[in-house]
Amino acid sequence: MPQSTETIDELRARLAGLTGPARVEPLSSLAQKLFHRVTTTPLESPSARADLDEAIRCTDEVYGHHRDGDPQRPQVAALLGFMLSLREMQVRSGDDRSRAVALMEEALAHGKFAASYLSVLRVLLAMLLVAGMQDRLMGMVSLSPIDMMAGRRAPAAVPDLGRAEQLLRTVGETPGVSTDVADMADLMLQMCDLMKTMLGLGTRPMDLSSMQGLFTRLATLQRRFNAGGAGVFGWMRTALEPGAGILDVPRAEVPVVIIEEDTAGHVDAPREQVAVAAPPQPTQSDLLRSLVELLSLERNGHSAWDTAARLLLPDSEAPDVETVDTAIALAGEVLESDDPDLSDEDTALAHFVYATALCLRHRADPTEDGADCEFGAQALLSAVRALPADHPDQPVVLRSLGAFLVPQRPLAGLDALAAGFTGRLDALLATGNLPEDRRAELHALRCACRAAFAASELRKAVAALPADYPWPVSLKAAAQLLD
């Protein structure tokens, strides 16, 4: 969790009046808040890219204030290299790769980190090194397929590939590494072996079936990351425990920057290192309570469910943007936990508030591409599934689905969720315990879900029509109308 209570705009305003080392502490807090916001937004969105760019600039300036030998410099280098590698994996321009590699090598050589963080750094560094071989492989397109298969290539030394293998083997030999990271390291090792074969450095000819099997495993692992909310951001959240990097250091523990002076013969007096006890970390129940209090969800005699649903109304007064972003980050923290103390109702409430905050962020940004609404609808379905079927606020949650249907393309993104919503709506409507106006609302939403599901099935059916079917035009037109 961010240690500073200042908002992003407040930190920017404070930085405007500061120069030199005095900027380190607010820069670190600003970078932390920006990066937390990046982790709650689809990385391909313009807002996430802008936040990542600014977080990189802030961390780069912090890095510049630490000279060689400063004990905090490797930690800042690690984080800066990590963020540069994220941007490189997104843009793939090659502009950030060499600097990210140098920074992570510096961090590994001089820093002291938790094993989980080290394993992530090593795998990411290996990924960058392997990506650097792309130009070598692209230069092989002039070879004939026969030469490729037979291994008739001009081998040359590839130290980056050797370094990548060394890093990945270290990850595999390190106890306590998470299964996701260990599996990725194992697959990357196989990728290195494949690349050596393609470059003429292997001991056996290329095996296309093995290549296909490797890519299949890689795709399976990626799907597992996406389904479990892991991926690179998941690794980062797991690895950055308190004290692992500069952005998680409380303000009272921000390192003193050592500044070079021109005075000849000046020697810095040794500083006594005072151990500072780590503050107690909030439980997931504490975080959920903070989330409810942040949005004032329990007020005027209304339940948190009812108040959150009222925020979705078109004419409601929404919280400010900074509060919404903080709510998204808080809800994400709650949902990433396996805390056994959270009841099904608490878990459902966290999903519902997360969905609500995503919808509010979409409403506040007219240029947003609709991704927040789609992610919000997914969170809403998770809330419905976690909430007990007989919970009195089940109708409130299901009725809120209408807030996530974008008028321009109301069924976009709903086809994959339609079956889940339809089942819950059918069960609720079958109870017969609803007032007529609420029944009419839920029935209309059920029809929309069925239309989205039917549209998805129709598109698949039209795509599978045989070439000699004589009347495809009408079916294609119908599929376009439902798109």
C-alpha positions, -999 to +999 in steps of 0.1 A: +000+000+000+012+035-007+028+051+024+021+087+015-014+101+021-009+128-005-027+125-038-009+124-071-018+160-079-006+171-044+028+154-049+032+169-083+024+204-069+050+198-040+076+187-065+072+219-085+087+239-057+116+216-049+151+211-063+180+187-058+179+159-032+148+174-015+128+159-044+137+123-036+110+116-011+080+130-030+094+116-063+095+081-047+059+085-033+047+098-067+063+069-086+047+044-061+012+058-066+016+060-104+028+024-105+000+012-083-024+028-107-007+011-137-012-023-120-050-017-119-054-006-155-050-026-187-014-020-197-023-013-233-045+016-224-032+052-230-037+061-194-016+032-181+012+040-206+012+077-195+014+066-158+042+041-166+062+068-185+058+092-156+067+066-130+098+058-150+109+095-152+104+098-114+123+067-105+151+077-130+155+110-112+156+092-078+183+069-093+203+099-104+205+112-068+223+080-056+260+076-063+279+044-066+282+026-033+250+040-019+232+010-004+199+021-018+211+025-054+207-012-064+172-012-051+163+018-072+181+003-102+161-029-098+128-011-099+138+012-127+150-018-147+117-036-140+096-007-152+117-002-183+114-039-191+076-036-188+076-007-213+099-026-236+077-057-236+047-035-245+063-012-271+091-036-284+111-008-299+144-019-284+150+016-270+148+006-233+163-029-236+200-022-231+194+002-202+170-021-185+196-050-188+224-028-174+202-017-144+191-052-135+226-065-138+237-037-114+209-046-090+218-083-090+255-076-086+253-052-057+218-054-041+203-075-013+168-087-021+143-113-010+145-146-030+110-140-046+122-106-059+155-120-071+138-147-091+115-122-108+145-100-117+164-129-131+135-142-153+128-107-166+165-101-173+167-134-191+136-124-212+153-091-222+185-110-232+166-135-253+146-107-269+179-091-279+185-122-301+156-112-323+178-094-348+201-124-352+171-146-359+155-122-383+187-122-403+182-159-409+152-153-431+174-153-461+183-190-455+163-217-473+141-240-453+164-269-462+194-250-447+174-241-416+163-277-410+197-292-417+215-268-394+236-252-421+241-218-404+271-197-395+274-200-357+288-171-337+293-164-300+261-154-282+271-143-247+236-129-240+221-163-246+246-179-223+239-153-196+202-159-199+207-197-194+228-190-163+201-168-148+173-192-155+192-222-141+198-202-109+161-196-106+154-233-110+180-241-083+167-215-058+144-230-030+112-212-023+106-198-058+069-197-067+055-222-092+046-196-118+081-181-118+098-216-118+076-228-147+084-197-167+121-201-160+119-238-172+101-228-204+126-200-211+155-225-207+138-246-234+134-215-255+171-208-252+179-243-263+156-238-293+173-205-302+207-221-300+196-248-324+182-221-348+215-202-346+235-233-354+249-237-319+229-267-308+239-303-310+209-316-329+188-305-359+157-285-355+126-305-343+094-289-354+073-310-332+093-300-301+091-264-312+053-266-314+051-283-280+072-255-265+049-228-279+018-247-267+032-249-232+040-212-233+005-204-243-009-226-216+012-209-190+001-175-202-036-185-199-029-197-164-014-163-155-044-145-170-069-167-152-052-163-119-045-126-120-008-132-121+015-123-150+042-098-146+021-075-123+013-105-102+049-113-098+057-077-089+030-075-062+043-108-047+080-098-049+077-062-036+072-070+001+079-041+024+115-031+023+122-049-010+124-017-030+126+020-024+090+026-034+078+006-004+099+024+022+079+045+046+086+082+046+105+080+079+129+055+064+136+072+031+174+070+026+195+101+031+210+109-003+248+111-003+259+142-022+294+147-036+311+179-024+339+197-040+359+203-008+392+184-011+399+158+015+364+157+028+354+124+043+319+115+051+315+105+088+302+070+092+265+068+099+252+044+126+226+022+111+195+020+133+172-009+128+137+002+123+109-023+131+086-029+101+051-015+108+024-041+111+007-048+078-031-044+075-052-075+072-075-079+042-104-072+066-087-040+075-083-031+038-119-038+031-130-016+060-107+011+047-123+008+012-158+011+027-148+042+047-130+057+017-162+058-003-184+064+027-205+034+017-222+030+051-242+062+056-277+075+060-289+041+071-281+025+037-261-007+033-227-006+016-243-025-013-271+000-018-247+030-015-223+016-040-252+009-064-263+045-060-229+057-071-236+040-105-267+061-112-262+085-141-270+116-121-251+106-089-223+128-076-192+107-081-161+109-058-130+127-072-107+109-096-080+104-070-104+087-046-117+065-074-081+054-083-073+047-046-105+026-043-095+006-074-061-001-059-076-009-024-101-033-039-074-050-059-053-055-027-083-072-011-091-094-040-055-106-045-055-121-010-062-157+001-072-144+036-094-171+052-110-145+074-129-130+045-165-143+042-182-149+009-202-117+015-170-097+021-154-111-010-185-103-031-186-067-017-149-062-027-157-073-062-188-051-063-170-020-051-141-028-076-166-030-104-183+003-093-149+021-091-140+009-126-173+022-140-168+056-123-133+059-138-148+051-172-174+078-167-148+104-157-127+098-188-147+102-221-117+091-241-115+057-224-119+028-248-145+009-228-120-015-212-130-003-177-166-012-184-156-047-196-134-053-166-161-039-144-187-063-158-163-092-151-159-080-115-197-076-112-202-112-123-176-123-097-196-104-071-228-121-081-211-156-080-196-150-046-228-136-030-250-163-014-281-169-036-305-158-009-287-126+000-311-097+001-288-074-020-286-099-049-312-079-069-293-046-062-261-061-077-277-077-107-297-046-115-264-027-117-254-046-148-271-019-169-244+007-158-217-014-176-234-015-210-218+012-231-246+028-252-225+028-284-219-009-282-240-023-254-233-059-260-195-056-264-177-078-240-210-092-226-211-123-247-184-140-227-202-132-194-238-136-206-242-172-196-231-164-160-254-135-156-284-153-173-282-181-148-283-158-118-311-137-133-332-168-141-328-180-106-337-146-091-367-141-113-380-176-106-384-167-069-415-145-075-406-123-046-398-091-066-418-060-071-430-055-107-407-026-115-376-045-104-389-077-122-392-057-154-356-043-150-341-077-144-361-093-172-348-067-197-312-073-185-318-111-189-329-105-225-298-084-232-276-112-219-294-138-240-291-115-271-253-111-265-249-149-262-270-155-293-250-129-312-218-146-303-231-180-313-245-165-346-211-150-355-194-184-349-221-202-370-218-177-399-180-181-399-184-219-401-209-218-431-198-240-460-186-222-490-215-235-512-243-223-489-265-203-512-279-177-488-251-164-465-258-127-471-288-125-448-271-144-420-241-122-422-262-091-421-280-104-390-247-110-373-236-075-380-269-061-366-263-079-334-226-069-331 
